[in-house]
Amino acid sequence: MNQADLHTVLCLSDKDLTMQEVTFSILDPEHLNQCGHFASVPLSKILKLSSSTIKTRWIQEMKARLAEPEAIGIIAEVSSHICGLVVVTSLPWDSAIIGKRMSSIRYLAVDAAFPQQRGLLAKLLEKAIDYARCNSMDFLLCKTDATETDLDFALINRGFAQMDTLLHYVYKFGNHRNNQTFQSSLPEGFGYRLAVPSDFENLAEVTRASFSGYFGRFHTDPHIGHKKATKIYEEWIRSCLNGWTDWTSLVTYENQIVGYCSWKKPSSSDLQQSIRIGHCSIIGIHPDYFRRGLSTFLISEGMRQLMSQADYVAVLTHANNLPAQGAFRKLGWNVSGKRKSYHKWLNE
């Protein structure tokens, strides 16, 4: 997008601005320190992070986001004070699979002290939509947590549709972690090993069977379609095998893969701030082997491997995925938050 187009985005939709004088401009990543009052980190309360750690980690994350292709940050200012911020990036991975130009609102916030928060939130959302349209995007994603009710309201008012609700489950390793045991075993005849790249075709087959009737945001969106929605999960496990996660565990039966679970160790960026949290990325069990305790076993093994490397481990799972939630709760995980996903197709 050229400078003339950017100027157009910044000036769009301002004729009806009835709040106090607000100006919009492009955020220079080098000035992110001035936006520190917007800083947030997922699960920061659970992790008991200091305000300085939250700010440092958030700035690090925002710089990385703004360095992505087709990314932009737009700030709202009143008398040189930054009172609002929105960050939009493209979604190249999703775009390649779905065959549409996909983008996401990565961050959207308004200063709590601003007297017309809802109005400014709506204006920043309009700026994000305008930017996506001017950049020939077909789609815009936005995710909110349970506390962002004003943002939920603004999204729905501007044609976004809620696609799903995810629950954030977290497990905290105890102080005597070396003595912790996670009691779980496989039924007779089942085996366990780590995945290798050559396992992909068999893993894709399990994924198609496991996720064909799923109810996540990709399957819920009628614009994506069932086949492409399932394909996204196939590509997800391919990415895991190619290094997006640190390892993938398998359960086999008669030498056939029947289930898997992929895990991430604490990232180097998190470790720089002494944030020691691992993540469970994706679990897939072939429906023929449901209710055999395979999910519980795979989660238990992942926890065992992370125990010496992390203080916490987290996962996002669908609010309607009761079997998965049961496995996590059985092993001592607790719900720590909720996240909603909203989709907007821009060419309707």
Helices and strands as residue ranges (DSSP letters): H 3-11, E 23-26, G 29-38, H 44-47, H 51-66, E 72-78, E 81-90, H 92-98, E 102-110, H 117-134, E 139-145, H 149-157, E 161-172, G 177-179, E 190-194, G 197-199, H 200-211, H 217-220, H 226-239, I 240-244, E 247-253, E 256-264, H 268-272, E 277-285, G 287-289, H 294-306, E 312-318, H 322-330, E 334-345
